[in-house]
Structures are given as C-alpha cells and as structure tokens.
Amino acid sequence: MKPEYLRIDPTACAGHGICAELLPEMIKLDEWGYPILDQAPVSPPLRQHAQRAVSFCPTLALSFRADPATGRPPPCPRSSPGSATPTAAQRK
Ligand code: SF4
C-alpha cells in the first residue's frame, strides 16, 4: 500500500478545528484555530482516525493525497488500466 498524506485546501478550510479534535496525533491548531498538518504519511494505526477527520470536515477541505509534492489524490481502486471504460467498438 502506498503511503497517504493529509492535505488541506486552505481556501476551503473555515477553521472549525474538528479535524484536530478527531486526529490530534497529526493535526494541531494554530493561534487562529486553523490546522497545521503533520507532513509525515498517515501511519496504518491512524488511518481510521484520519478517515474520520476527512469525512467529518464540514467544508471538505481535508483530504488524502498520495503524493504531497504533486497534491495528486490516491488512485481510485476502480480506475486501474484493466477496468477502463470500454470503447464504442468494445461495447458492440
Ligand atoms: S475540520 Fe475542515 S474546515 Fe475545520 S479546521 Fe479542519 S480542515 Fe478546516
């Protein structure tokens, strides 16, 4: 399994702080109540808590990323090359 990282969209984050309450091991709040993320990959024991923090973010600002440098999301399990949408010729 590839490492996953957390990412915050700063334009969407409203500083509710719910994420820091649900995942204090990886998210701290700054003096204005906005989150500061741990830049390390999400460790397997924290994965479920991280998923809860992502799910409960009211503005959808918190998400998982496969690569912190590019900001790309983790690959969708249904988007593997073998499961690509069939072409019109293949559907006939
Ligand atoms: S829960 Fe979402 S909106 Fe609230 S501080 Fe965390 S990332 Fe920002």
Backbone and ligand atoms as CSV (ligand in chain L), in Angstrom:
chain,resi,resn,atom,element,x,y,z
A,1,MET,N,N,0.842,-1.187,0.000
A,1,MET,CA,C,0.000,0.000,0.000
A,1,MET,C,C,0.880,1.241,0.000
A,2,LYS,N,N,0.564,2.170,-0.906
A,2,LYS,CA,C,1.350,3.400,-0.998
A,2,LYS,C,C,1.051,4.303,0.189
A,3,PRO,N,N,2.045,5.078,0.599
A,3,PRO,CA,C,1.775,6.000,1.717
A,3,PRO,C,C,0.765,7.062,1.306
A,4,GLU,N,N,-0.022,7.457,2.259
A,4,GLU,CA,C,-1.004,8.520,2.042
A,4,GLU,C,C,-0.667,9.679,2.974
A,5,TYR,N,N,-0.947,10.851,2.477
A,5,TYR,CA,C,-0.701,12.063,3.243
A,5,TYR,C,C,-2.002,12.832,3.386
A,6,LEU,N,N,-2.064,13.675,4.374
A,6,LEU,CA,C,-3.220,14.551,4.512
A,6,LEU,C,C,-2.909,15.893,3.860
A,7,ARG,N,N,-3.933,16.493,3.336
A,7,ARG,CA,C,-3.775,17.794,2.701
A,7,ARG,C,C,-4.978,18.650,3.059
A,8,ILE,N,N,-4.737,19.934,3.226
A,8,ILE,CA,C,-5.837,20.868,3.480
A,8,ILE,C,C,-5.890,21.880,2.340
A,9,ASP,N,N,-7.083,22.089,1.840
A,9,ASP,CA,C,-7.303,23.159,0.866
A,9,ASP,C,C,-7.507,24.433,1.678
A,10,PRO,N,N,-6.529,25.315,1.703
A,10,PRO,CA,C,-6.636,26.499,2.571
A,10,PRO,C,C,-7.754,27.442,2.162
A,11,THR,N,N,-8.184,27.387,0.919
A,11,THR,CA,C,-9.275,28.265,0.500
A,11,THR,C,C,-10.629,27.742,0.979
A,12,ALA,N,N,-10.694,26.435,1.285
A,12,ALA,CA,C,-11.960,25.844,1.746
A,12,ALA,C,C,-12.033,25.745,3.268
A,13,CYS,N,N,-10.893,25.679,3.928
A,13,CYS,CA,C,-10.883,25.492,5.382
A,13,CYS,C,C,-11.467,26.715,6.082
A,14,ALA,N,N,-12.381,26.455,7.006
A,14,ALA,CA,C,-13.031,27.533,7.752
A,14,ALA,C,C,-12.575,27.571,9.209
A,15,GLY,N,N,-11.595,26.727,9.560
A,15,GLY,CA,C,-11.053,26.766,10.908
A,15,GLY,C,C,-11.980,26.244,11.981
A,16,HIS,N,N,-12.798,25.260,11.642
A,16,HIS,CA,C,-13.689,24.684,12.646
A,16,HIS,C,C,-12.923,23.922,13.726
A,17,GLY,N,N,-11.811,23.317,13.326
A,17,GLY,CA,C,-10.992,22.587,14.285
A,17,GLY,C,C,-11.453,21.175,14.577
A,18,ILE,N,N,-12.484,20.721,13.895
A,18,ILE,CA,C,-12.972,19.359,14.136
A,18,ILE,C,C,-11.875,18.338,13.823
A,19,CYS,N,N,-11.138,18.603,12.768
A,19,CYS,CA,C,-10.092,17.667,12.351
A,19,CYS,C,C,-9.052,17.472,13.469
A,20,ALA,N,N,-8.694,18.541,14.140
A,20,ALA,CA,C,-7.702,18.443,15.206
A,20,ALA,C,C,-8.247,17.686,16.413
A,21,GLU,N,N,-9.555,17.770,16.616
A,21,GLU,CA,C,-10.150,17.004,17.717
A,21,GLU,C,C,-10.183,15.518,17.390
A,22,LEU,N,N,-10.412,15.192,16.113
A,22,LEU,CA,C,-10.517,13.792,15.714
A,22,LEU,C,C,-9.164,13.145,15.450
A,23,LEU,N,N,-8.158,13.948,15.139
A,23,LEU,CA,C,-6.844,13.400,14.828
A,23,LEU,C,C,-5.737,14.252,15.443
A,24,PRO,N,N,-5.732,14.358,16.770
A,24,PRO,CA,C,-4.744,15.231,17.415
A,24,PRO,C,C,-3.304,14.753,17.235
A,25,GLU,N,N,-3.153,13.473,16.883
A,25,GLU,CA,C,-1.796,12.937,16.673
A,25,GLU,C,C,-1.134,13.568,15.448
A,26,MET,N,N,-1.938,14.061,14.500
A,26,MET,CA,C,-1.369,14.574,13.258
A,26,MET,C,C,-1.774,16.008,12.938
A,27,ILE,N,N,-2.750,16.540,13.659
A,27,ILE,CA,C,-3.236,17.885,13.332
A,27,ILE,C,C,-3.269,18.734,14.594
A,28,LYS,N,N,-2.571,19.834,14.556
A,28,LYS,CA,C,-2.598,20.830,15.633
A,28,LYS,C,C,-3.256,22.092,15.088
A,29,LEU,N,N,-3.706,22.949,15.968
A,29,LEU,CA,C,-4.306,24.209,15.540
A,29,LEU,C,C,-3.358,25.364,15.817
A,30,ASP,N,N,-3.342,26.314,14.891
A,30,ASP,CA,C,-2.515,27.491,15.136
A,30,ASP,C,C,-3.276,28.468,16.051
A,31,GLU,N,N,-2.702,29.619,16.288
A,31,GLU,CA,C,-3.318,30.551,17.244
A,31,GLU,C,C,-4.664,31.102,16.787
A,32,TRP,N,N,-4.972,30.970,15.472
A,32,TRP,CA,C,-6.260,31.444,14.960
A,32,TRP,C,C,-7.256,30.290,14.791
A,33,GLY,N,N,-6.834,29.073,15.148
A,33,GLY,CA,C,-7.728,27.923,15.055
A,33,GLY,C,C,-7.664,27.185,13.739
A,34,TYR,N,N,-6.672,27.509,12.922
A,34,TYR,CA,C,-6.522,26.809,11.649
A,34,TYR,C,C,-5.527,25.657,11.800
A,35,PRO,N,N,-5.760,24.565,11.074
A,35,PRO,CA,C,-4.963,23.369,11.277
A,35,PRO,C,C,-3.552,23.443,10.706
A,36,ILE,N,N,-2.650,22.810,11.413
A,36,ILE,CA,C,-1.276,22.617,10.957
A,36,ILE,C,C,-1.082,21.108,10.881
A,37,LEU,N,N,-0.783,20.623,9.670
A,37,LEU,CA,C,-0.688,19.180,9.459
A,37,LEU,C,C,0.702,18.645,9.713
A,38,ASP,N,N,0.742,17.451,10.238
A,38,ASP,CA,C,1.970,16.678,10.281
A,38,ASP,C,C,2.261,16.269,8.838
A,39,GLN,N,N,3.469,16.494,8.363
A,39,GLN,CA,C,3.804,16.216,6.963
A,39,GLN,C,C,4.157,14.755,6.718
A,40,ALA,N,N,4.193,13.964,7.770
A,40,ALA,CA,C,4.524,12.541,7.623
A,40,ALA,C,C,3.342,11.793,7.012
A,41,PRO,N,N,3.608,10.652,6.383
A,41,PRO,CA,C,2.491,9.840,5.886
A,41,PRO,C,C,1.624,9.352,7.038
A,42,VAL,N,N,0.367,9.111,6.718
A,42,VAL,CA,C,-0.562,8.598,7.730
A,42,VAL,C,C,-0.166,7.154,8.040
A,43,SER,N,N,0.104,6.883,9.290
A,43,SER,CA,C,0.516,5.529,9.673
A,43,SER,C,C,-0.721,4.623,9.731
A,44,PRO,N,N,-0.542,3.345,9.457
A,44,PRO,CA,C,-1.694,2.423,9.466
A,44,PRO,C,C,-2.533,2.486,10.745
A,45,PRO,N,N,-1.952,2.598,11.935
A,45,PRO,CA,C,-2.810,2.668,13.128
A,45,PRO,C,C,-3.689,3.918,13.181
A,46,LEU,N,N,-3.285,4.969,12.478
A,46,LEU,CA,C,-4.061,6.213,12.498
A,46,LEU,C,C,-4.971,6.361,11.294
A,47,ARG,N,N,-4.933,5.410,10.378
A,47,ARG,CA,C,-5.679,5.537,9.118
A,47,ARG,C,C,-7.179,5.724,9.369
A,48,GLN,N,N,-7.742,4.952,10.277
A,48,GLN,CA,C,-9.185,5.038,10.529
A,48,GLN,C,C,-9.550,6.398,11.138
A,49,HIS,N,N,-8.731,6.881,12.042
A,49,HIS,CA,C,-8.987,8.198,12.638
A,49,HIS,C,C,-8.840,9.298,11.580
A,50,ALA,N,N,-7.858,9.133,10.712
A,50,ALA,CA,C,-7.674,10.116,9.637
A,50,ALA,C,C,-8.883,10.108,8.702
A,51,GLN,N,N,-9.398,8.936,8.413
A,51,GLN,CA,C,-10.573,8.844,7.547
A,51,GLN,C,C,-11.766,9.550,8.190
A,52,ARG,N,N,-11.909,9.402,9.493
A,52,ARG,CA,C,-12.997,10.090,10.199
A,52,ARG,C,C,-12.819,11.601,10.114
A,53,ALA,N,N,-11.602,12.061,10.302
A,53,ALA,CA,C,-11.355,13.505,10.230
A,53,ALA,C,C,-11.685,14.033,8.839
A,54,VAL,N,N,-11.297,13.296,7.804
A,54,VAL,CA,C,-11.616,13.710,6.427
A,54,VAL,C,C,-13.128,13.721,6.226
A,55,SER,N,N,-13.791,12.685,6.697
A,55,SER,CA,C,-15.235,12.562,6.487
A,55,SER,C,C,-16.027,13.635,7.228
A,56,PHE,N,N,-15.548,14.040,8.382
A,56,PHE,CA,C,-16.302,14.991,9.203
A,56,PHE,C,C,-15.955,16.453,8.922
A,57,CYS,N,N,-14.996,16.700,8.084
A,57,CYS,CA,C,-14.668,18.096,7.759
A,57,CYS,C,C,-15.878,18.726,7.064
A,58,PRO,N,N,-16.471,19.734,7.668
A,58,PRO,CA,C,-17.719,20.281,7.116
A,58,PRO,C,C,-17.561,21.003,5.785
A,59,THR,N,N,-16.357,21.404,5.439
A,59,THR,CA,C,-16.169,22.126,4.179
A,59,THR,C,C,-15.420,21.285,3.139
A,60,LEU,N,N,-15.163,20.034,3.439
A,60,LEU,CA,C,-14.429,19.128,2.536
A,60,LEU,C,C,-13.024,19.648,2.234
A,61,ALA,N,N,-12.465,20.403,3.163
A,61,ALA,CA,C,-11.134,20.962,2.947
A,61,ALA,C,C,-10.025,19.948,3.202
A,62,LEU,N,N,-10.318,18.956,4.006
A,62,LEU,CA,C,-9.309,17.962,4.376
A,62,LEU,C,C,-9.460,16.743,3.471
A,63,SER,N,N,-8.342,16.274,2.930
A,63,SER,CA,C,-8.398,15.109,2.038
A,63,SER,C,C,-7.101,14.325,2.132
A,64,PHE,N,N,-7.129,13.159,1.523
A,64,PHE,CA,C,-5.928,12.333,1.411
A,64,PHE,C,C,-5.237,12.654,0.102
A,65,ARG,N,N,-3.920,12.568,0.109
A,65,ARG,CA,C,-3.126,12.722,-1.096
A,65,ARG,C,C,-2.077,11.625,-1.122
A,66,ALA,N,N,-1.838,11.091,-2.309
A,66,ALA,CA,C,-0.820,10.058,-2.431
A,66,ALA,C,C,0.577,10.661,-2.454
A,67,ASP,N,N,0.677,11.858,-2.989
A,67,ASP,CA,C,1.982,12.483,-3.148
A,67,ASP,C,C,1.894,13.935,-2.686
A,68,PRO,N,N,2.559,14.274,-1.601
A,68,PRO,CA,C,2.438,15.647,-1.100
A,68,PRO,C,C,3.050,16.674,-2.038
A,69,ALA,N,N,3.986,16.237,-2.907
A,69,ALA,CA,C,4.623,17.189,-3.819
A,69,ALA,C,C,3.673,17.614,-4.937
A,70,THR,N,N,2.945,16.654,-5.486
A,70,THR,CA,C,2.054,16.979,-6.613
A,70,THR,C,C,0.647,17.278,-6.151
A,71,GLY,N,N,0.289,16.818,-4.963
A,71,GLY,CA,C,-1.069,17.024,-4.495
A,71,GLY,C,C,-2.063,16.093,-5.146
A,72,ARG,N,N,-1.577,15.087,-5.879
A,72,ARG,CA,C,-2.498,14.166,-6.537
A,72,ARG,C,C,-3.196,13.278,-5.516
A,73,PRO,N,N,-4.476,13.027,-5.724
A,73,PRO,CA,C,-5.182,12.123,-4.821
A,73,PRO,C,C,-4.727,10.695,-5.034
A,74,PRO,N,N,-4.972,9.825,-4.057
A,74,PRO,CA,C,-4.618,8.420,-4.244
A,74,PRO,C,C,-5.426,7.850,-5.401
A,75,PRO,N,N,-4.859,6.854,-6.093
A,75,PRO,CA,C,-5.587,6.293,-7.229
A,75,PRO,C,C,-6.877,5.629,-6.792
A,76,CYS,N,N,-7.891,5.813,-7.600
A,76,CYS,CA,C,-9.180,5.180,-7.338
A,76,CYS,C,C,-9.049,3.696,-7.624
A,77,PRO,N,N,-9.514,2.838,-6.726
A,77,PRO,CA,C,-9.367,1.401,-6.967
A,77,PRO,C,C,-10.069,0.939,-8.234
A,78,ARG,N,N,-11.047,1.694,-8.711
A,78,ARG,CA,C,-11.775,1.284,-9.915
A,78,ARG,C,C,-11.188,1.872,-11.186
A,79,SER,N,N,-10.065,2.602,-11.080
A,79,SER,CA,C,-9.514,3.222,-12.271
A,79,SER,C,C,-8.260,2.518,-12.766
A,80,SER,N,N,-8.086,1.252,-12.452
A,80,SER,CA,C,-6.930,0.515,-12.929
A,80,SER,C,C,-7.041,0.341,-14.445
A,81,PRO,N,N,-5.915,0.160,-15.142
A,81,PRO,CA,C,-5.953,0.075,-16.603
A,81,PRO,C,C,-6.907,-1.005,-17.106
A,82,GLY,N,N,-7.032,-2.088,-16.398
A,82,GLY,CA,C,-7.895,-3.172,-16.863
A,82,GLY,C,C,-9.377,-2.866,-16.730
A,83,SER,N,N,-9.730,-1.822,-15.992
A,83,SER,CA,C,-11.140,-1.523,-15.789
A,83,SER,C,C,-11.567,-0.232,-16.479
A,84,ALA,N,N,-10.793,0.201,-17.476
A,84,ALA,CA,C,-11.126,1.435,-18.173
A,84,ALA,C,C,-12.477,1.292,-18.871
A,85,THR,N,N,-13.105,2.411,-19.070
A,85,THR,CA,C,-14.396,2.413,-19.749
A,85,THR,C,C,-14.223,1.849,-21.155
A,86,PRO,N,N,-15.040,0.892,-21.549
A,86,PRO,CA,C,-14.876,0.296,-22.875
A,86,PRO,C,C,-15.181,1.292,-23.982
A,87,THR,N,N,-14.473,1.146,-25.073
A,87,THR,CA,C,-14.722,1.998,-26.230
A,87,THR,C,C,-16.014,1.560,-26.912
A,88,ALA,N,N,-16.484,2.388,-27.828
A,88,ALA,CA,C,-17.721,2.059,-28.545
A,88,ALA,C,C,-17.564,0.747,-29.289
A,89,ALA,N,N,-16.372,0.508,-29.871
A,89,ALA,CA,C,-16.145,-0.727,-30.612
A,89,ALA,C,C,-16.196,-1.938,-29.672
A,90,GLN,N,N,-15.701,-1.776,-28.442
A,90,GLN,CA,C,-15.701,-2.894,-27.498
A,90,GLN,C,C,-17.091,-3.193,-26.980
A,91,ARG,N,N,-17.981,-2.213,-26.993
A,91,ARG,CA,C,-19.321,-2.422,-26.467
A,91,ARG,C,C,-20.222,-3.152,-27.447
A,92,LYS,N,N,-19.830,-3.186,-28.736
A,92,LYS,CA,C,-20.691,-3.827,-29.741
A,92,LYS,C,C,-20.632,-5.331,-29.643
L,1,SF4,S1,S,-12.381,20.367,10.076
L,1,SF4,FE1,FE,-12.035,21.072,7.932
L,1,SF4,S2,S,-12.710,23.212,7.932
L,1,SF4,FE2,FE,-12.410,22.604,10.058
L,1,SF4,S3,S,-10.292,23.196,10.566
L,1,SF4,FE3,FE,-10.232,21.055,9.890
L,1,SF4,S4,S,-9.808,21.162,7.676
L,1,SF4,FE4,FE,-10.507,23.206,8.300
